[in-house]
């Protein structure tokens, strides 16, 4: 990256930082930096997310989207900068405090991350079965209700290998909402799905937003999904957030970097061969 491009990115990031937050901020990253050896992944990431908001984070592979999620939930510690969640400075928390904070999160993984050797029902209720003192009957009821909410009532006794990719995703959703989280993190929730199944997943995200009153971060490459589920969309590039806006604002952007990405163009300011994703 030359000096001119670096200055342009810094200016875009400064403008994105000023985007207004409508409501009480529950997640805030400030000048977040993370490198793995010589590879700089987060290079001054700034983002604020309000209570009840669904924030979509887009950007090329390797731009730091999933790394950002791992900082929010305390799986990674930054080299510099702050991550504040519910007023807590996540990197400074002790191990037991991190575990307590994570109880307020639900996580939907790209690969669904189900245990093949366990039934669907036990997968959904795994945390409560293994780590809570709740009666088995109460956990069973909660598992059935979570599966009902995602339209999977009939698969409780099946194994993950018996399910399609879309069904596994929905089981992952049921697990994420079982303990009634305040925040749900989605890592590429529609990857590998056909358009119809992807829309089922998008509808579930919208349903959770409306019915469960949760705050959500959705990391995705899928612009159809981004426009449908997001209250706001942030694009990451070169380790920074370079634009934030509503779906309509992103669709109508004159930011050449963002427009190249959302239109899927090979030509533009983003170097698709050796550039900074």
N, C-alpha and C positions, 0 to 999 in steps of 0.2 A: 504494500500500500504506500503510495507516495504522499508527500506532505499535504498537497492540495486535497486529496481524497480524505485524508485523516482530519483535516480542518472542517471539511463538509460534514463528515460523520459526527464530529463533536458538536457542530452547530445544530444538526438535526436532533441529536440527543438532548441538547439543552432545550430546544423547543418542545420535544416530547415530554420533558420533565415538568413543563408548565401546564400540561393538560389537567383540567379541573376534575377533582374527585367528588362525586355526588354522594355524600354520606360519610359515616364513621369509618375511618381507615382501620382495617384489621390486619392487613399484610403490607409491609413496606420494606423494600430493598433500597439501600442508599449507597451509591458508589461501590457496588459489589464487584469484587475481583477474585478470579480463580484461574490458576494455571496448573497444567499437568506437565512438569518438566518445561521444555521450551514452548509448549503449546498454550497460548493464551486463549481461554474460552470465554470468561467474563472479564470485561475490561472497563468497568464503570457502569454496571447495570443499575438503572434507577426505575422503580416501579411502585405505584401505590394502588391498592385494591380495596374497595369499600365493602362493608358488610352487605351481604345479599347480592353482590354483583357477580356476574359470570364474565370473567376476563379470558379472552382467547389470546394465546401467544403463538405467533407464526414466525417463520423464518426457515432458512435453508438447513439441511442436515448439518450438524456440527456447530451450529451457531450459539449453542448454550441453553436451549430451551429446557431440556430435561435436567441439565446441571442446575439451572435455576430452581426447578422443583425440588431437587434434592437438598438445596440449601434451605428452602422454606420449611421442610419437614425435619431438618437437622441431620440428614444423612451425610452431608458434607459440611466442612467448615471453610469459610472464605479465607483467602490470603489477606484481604483487607475489605473494609466496608461493613455495613450493618444489615442484619435481617431481623426485623421486628414483627412478631406475630402476637396478636392480642396484648400488645404492650410489653411483651417479653423479648429480650435480646437473645435470639435463639443460639448463636455461637457461644455465649457465655453460660448457658444452662448446664447444670450437672446432669449426669446420665439419668438419674431417676426423674429429674424435672423434664428432660427430653421425652422420656417414655410417657409421662403424664400429659405433656402437650400433644403427643401423637394420638392420644385417645380422642382428641377433638377433630381428627382428620379421618377421611375415608380416601382410599387410593384405588383408582382403576388403572390397571397396568395394560400396556400395549399387547402383551402376550397372554393376558388374563391371569397368568401365574397361579393356576389351580394345581392342587396336589393330586396327581393321577391315581394314587392308591386309596384315596378317600372318596366317599360318596359326595354328591353335589351338596346335600344338606350339611354334611360335616364341614365341607369347604367353606360354605357360607357362614356357619357358626363357629368356625375354628377358634377364633380369639376368645369367645365367651366360653366355649366348652373347655378350653385348656387353661384359661387364666382368670376366670371369674368364679364367684361363689354362688351364682344364680342357680336355682333349681333346674335340673335337666328339662323338665316339662316347660318351664318358662322360655328357655332358650329355644326349644323345639318350636314353640308357638311363634317366637320372633323370627326364626328362620323361615317358617312357612309364610308369614306375612311379608317378609322381604322378597321372597320368591314370587309371591302373588303380585307385588307392586311392579315387577319386571316381566310379568306374563309367563312365569316359568313354574307354575304350581305343580305340574305333573312330573317333574324330573328329580325330585328330592332324593330318591334312592338310586339314581343312575350314577355312573362314573363319568368323569370328564371326557374320556375317550369315546363315549357314546353320543357326544354332542357335536353339533356343527360349530364353526368358528363364531357365528353370530350368537348362538345359544351360550357359548362359553363367556362371551363378552357380557351378556345379560346376567349370568351367574356372578361374574366379577362385580357388576353393579350392585347386585343384591348383597354381596359381602360388604361392599363399601358403605352401604346405608344401614346395615344391621344395628350398629350401636348409636345411631342417630347423630352423625357428626355435624360439626359446625362448618367445616370446610371439606370439599371434595376436590381432589386433584386427579385430572384425567391426562394420561400420557398416550397420545396418538390413539384415541378411542375408536376411530373408524378405519385404521390401517388394515389392509388385507380383506376388507369386506366389499361385497358387491353394492351398487348404489342403493338398492332397495333396503338391504339389511343395514347399511350405513345410516339411512334415514330413520330406521327404527331406533338406532342408538341415539341419533340426534334428538328424536322425540323424547326419549327417556331423560336425556340431559335437561331438556326444556321442562319436562314434568318435575324433575327433582328441584329445579330452580323455583318453580311456582308453588309446588305443594309442600316441599320440605324446608323452604326458606333457608337454603344454604348459600355459602359463598363458594364459588367454583373458579378453578384455573384449568383451562383446557389447552393443552399443547397439541398443535396439529399442523399438518401440511395441507389439509383438505379445506379449500376455500368455501366450498358449498356448506360444509359443516360450520366453518368459522362464521359465515354470514348468518346462518340460521340460529346458532345457539348463543352467540356472543352479545352481551350488552355493550362491551367495548373490546377492541382488538389492538394488541400491541405487536409491532414487528421488531424482531431482534436482528441485528446485523453487526458484525465485527465486535461482538461482545457487549453491545449497547442496545437499548431500546431507541429506535430512530423515529418512530411515529406511533402515536396512540390516538384512537378515534372510534366513533361509532361505526357499525358496518357501512352505513351510507357514506360517512366521511372517508373511510378507507377505500370504498369503491370509486369515489370521486377524487382521490388524491392526485396532486401534481408532483408528488415526491417520486422521482424517477426510479429510485432503488425499490420502493414499495410497489410501484406500478409494474416493474419488471417481474417481481415475484408473484404478485396476485394474478397476472396475466400469463405466467408461465413462459416467458420469452427468453430465448437464448442470448439475444442481443440486448445490451444495455450497460449501465454502469457497473453491474455486478459481474465480476470475472468468473464465469462458470467453469473455467478450466483450473485455475490455481488461486482463485480469489478467496476472500475472507467470508466464509459462510457464517 
